[in-house]
Structure formats: C-alpha cells, structure tokens
Amino acid sequence: MNHENARVARGYFHNDPSVKKPKPSFPLIHVTEIGEHVRMEGVLTSRETLLIQGECSGDLRCSSHVTIGPKGRAANLRIVTKNLTVFGSLTGEIKARGFVEVKDRARVVATIETGSLIVSDSASFEGSVRMPGIGD
C-alpha cells in the first residue's frame, strides 16, 4: 500500500479531516411514499414527510410536508398539514399552517386555508382561499 492509499484508508477509518468525504446528493429526511400503483382510502396520520404518487382519498393529517407528485391523484381529500406542494391533481379541503404551493401543470379544486399560497402560471386552481392574518 503506498502512502496515498494509506492516508485515504486512515482517513476513512479515523475521520482524517484531510480526506474529503462524499456528501449525499439529497437531504437526509424520512419520507413515506404512497407509490404510483397504490390506492389509499380512509384516515392517514403521519409525522414524516409524505409523497403521494398514487391515489388518495379520505382524511390526511401530517405534521410535516405533504407532496402530491406529478402522477399523484387526490380526490375528496381533507388535508391538515404544515406545508403542501402539488404537482399532480387534488380535489378537497386543505388546511396548511405554513404554505400551499401549486406547481406547473398541477390541477387543484379545493377550499384552502393557509398562511401562504403560491400558484404557478401554468397551474390550474379553482376554489376559495382563506389566509388568516395576525389576530385571526
């Protein structure tokens, strides 16, 4: 083993600051995914970030972030969450303490109560929005 390989091996096993460690290309967070071929009906409660790629209806409570993926379809869904991002389609009622973001080509038909609403130019939104201010 030459000196360079020994230094790399020593750094790997002994946290040598001179050896660069690979960094993950994605944030290390816990995500629960409802896959593209999954259909969920009923009540779902989560403290983890949720990614919905399949079909979802019923009641959804999440203390973190919910994302409806590009192929995700949420029909007659009542969501209570911190933040919501929609790439797919959603009909129902939304309560988000933080923000709701409707991305390009997403379709939302809903009653929304949120702190902040962002709707992309090419998104479709139909419904009502309530944004309570301070003291509400």
URCOR-V356162 format. One record per pair of residues at least 24 apart in sequence whose C-alpha atoms are under 6 Angstrom apart, sorted by the first residue. I is the first residue (numbers start at 1). J is the second residue. Records with the same first field share a line. If there is no record, write none. Layout:
I=J ; J
This chain:
none
